[in-house]
Structure formats: C-alpha cells, structure tokens
Amino acid sequence: MKWLMRKCVNCGRYTLRQDRCPVCGSEVRVPHPPRFSPEDKYVRYRLRAKLSGGPGDSGGEQLEPEGNASQ
C-alpha cells in the first residue's frame, strides 16, 4: 500500500505533495511508522545504529544489547 500523506520536516504541516512542502519548501517524509512484525530480521541492525547514535537516535534512553542485560 502506498502512503499518500506526507509531513514537512521543517514546519510540521501535512500535505499530499510528494516532493516538498507547499508552505516552506523543505523536505517531506512519510509520517506513518513502519509495520511491526514479531519475526523482524533487522532489529539487531536498528538497535546497533541506535546505540551508536545513528539515524533515528532519540538520544534519551540507553539500551543494552540482548546478550548483555544486567539484572
């Protein structure tokens, strides 16, 4: 399914344009989260990117890798 709605990165407005925001002219992205699957093959890579400060890093919480959980 193709998502039609986009959200401006700069001003936060929603639009149906695919290329840029009609108000401020900056980049637009799909505002919907990715689909969840319990059989996610790439969770290890996303967790590694998040811990190293990669794209999508929230900067708040620190997560431990699965094998090193301290109790």
URNORSUL-V823330 format. One record per residue. N is the residue number from 1. PSI is psi as a letter, one per 30 degrees, with the letter a starting at -180 (999 if undefined). OMEGA is omega in whole degrees, 0 to 359 (* if undefined). BURIAL is I if it has 24 or more other C-alpha atoms within 12 Angstrom, else O. Layout:
BEGIN
N | PSI | OMEGA | BURIAL
N | PSI | OMEGA | BURIAL
END
This chain:
BEGIN
1 | k | 181 | O
2 | k | 178 | O
3 | k | 182 | O
4 | e | 185 | O
5 | k | 177 | O
6 | l | 179 | I
7 | k | 180 | I
8 | k | 180 | I
9 | e | 186 | O
10 | e | 187 | O
11 | f | 176 | O
12 | g | 179 | O
13 | l | 178 | I
14 | k | 181 | I
15 | l | 174 | I
16 | f | 178 | O
17 | k | 184 | O
18 | f | 190 | O
19 | e | 183 | O
20 | l | 180 | O
21 | k | 179 | I
22 | f | 183 | O
23 | e | 185 | O
24 | f | 176 | O
25 | g | 181 | O
26 | a | 184 | O
27 | k | 175 | O
28 | k | 180 | I
29 | l | 177 | I
30 | k | 184 | I
31 | f | 183 | O
32 | k | 177 | O
33 | l | 177 | O
34 | l | 179 | O
35 | k | 180 | O
36 | k | 175 | O
37 | k | 177 | O
38 | f | 179 | O
39 | h | 183 | O
40 | j | 182 | O
41 | f | 189 | O
42 | g | 182 | O
43 | e | 180 | O
44 | e | 182 | O
45 | e | 178 | O
46 | e | 179 | O
47 | e | 179 | O
48 | e | 179 | O
49 | e | 180 | O
50 | e | 180 | O
51 | e | 181 | O
52 | g | 179 | O
53 | g | 181 | O
54 | a | 180 | O
55 | k | 179 | O
56 | g | 181 | O
57 | k | 179 | O
58 | f | 177 | O
59 | f | 184 | O
60 | d | 188 | O
61 | l | 176 | O
62 | k | 180 | O
63 | k | 176 | O
64 | k | 174 | O
65 | l | 188 | O
66 | e | 184 | O
67 | f | 186 | O
68 | g | 182 | O
69 | k | 179 | O
70 | k | 183 | O
71 | 999 | * | O
END
